[in-house]
C-alpha cells in the first residue's frame, strides 16, 4: 500500500459548515427582532419566541465572527507560529 502525503490535503483548522451563515442577513434579522421587542406591542408568547430566535441569531453571528477571526489568524501564520496581529484599517497595504 502506498501512503499519500497529507500535506497537500491539509484541512483548514476551522470547522466548515454545510450552509454558510450570511452574517449581514443574520445581523439585520437580529436588529429587526430587537426593534419588535423594544416596541412593546408583542404578546408575552410572541416576545419569548422572538427572544429565542434572537438568541439563535446571536449565536450564529458570533460563530461567523469567530470563524472569520480564525481564518485571519491562519492567514497571518508565519514560520509555523501563529501570530495574532491587531487590525489597523489605516495601515497601508
N, C-alpha and C positions, 0 to 999 in steps of 0.2 A: 504494500500500500504506500502510495506516495503522500507525503504531507504537503499541503499547500500553505504558503505563508499567509498568516492572518494580518500581516502588515498592511496589505492593500485593501483588506476587507474590514478595516477597523470601524467599529460602530462609534457614533458620537457619544460623549459621556452624559448627554441629557436624554430623557425619555421622549420618544416621538409619540404623539397622539395620533389616533386614526383620523380624526377630523380636527383640522386646525381651528384654534379658537380665534375668532375675529375680535381682537381686543377692543377696537374702536366701537364696534357694534355692541359688545357686551357693556362697555362703559356708558354708552348712550342709553341703553336699556336700563342700566342701574340708576342713572340720573333721572330718567323718567319715573321710575318706581319711587325714588326719594321724593320727587315733586308730588306724586299722588299721595304718598303717606303724609307729607307735610301739609297738604291741602286740608286734611282732616275730614273729607267727605266720604271716606271708605267705611264700611261696616267693620266691626271687630274681626269677623271671619275673613273679609277681604284684605284687611290690614295684615293679618297674620300670614295669609297666602302671599301677599306682596313682600312682606318681610322675609319669608322663607325663600322666595325667588331672588331677592336681593342678596341674601347670604350666598346662594349658589353662584350668582354673577360675580360677587366679590371674590369668591374662591377661584373662579375661572380667570378673572383679571389678574389676581395675584400669581396664579400658576403661569400665566402667559408672561408676566413680568420676570418671574424667577427664571423661566426658560430662556428668555432673551438675555438676561444678565449672565447666565451660564454660557451661552453661546459667545457673548462678547469676551468673557474671560478666556475661553478656549482660543479665540482668535488672537488674544494678547499673549498666549503662551510662548515663552522664549526659552531656549536652551533646556527644554524638558521641565522647566519650573513654571508654575502658574504665577503670573504677575498681575494682580488687580491694580488697575490704574484709574483714577477718578476721571470722569468725563468732563471735558472742557470744550464747550461749544465755541469759544473764542479762539481756540488754538488753531493755527494754520495747518492744513493737511500736508 
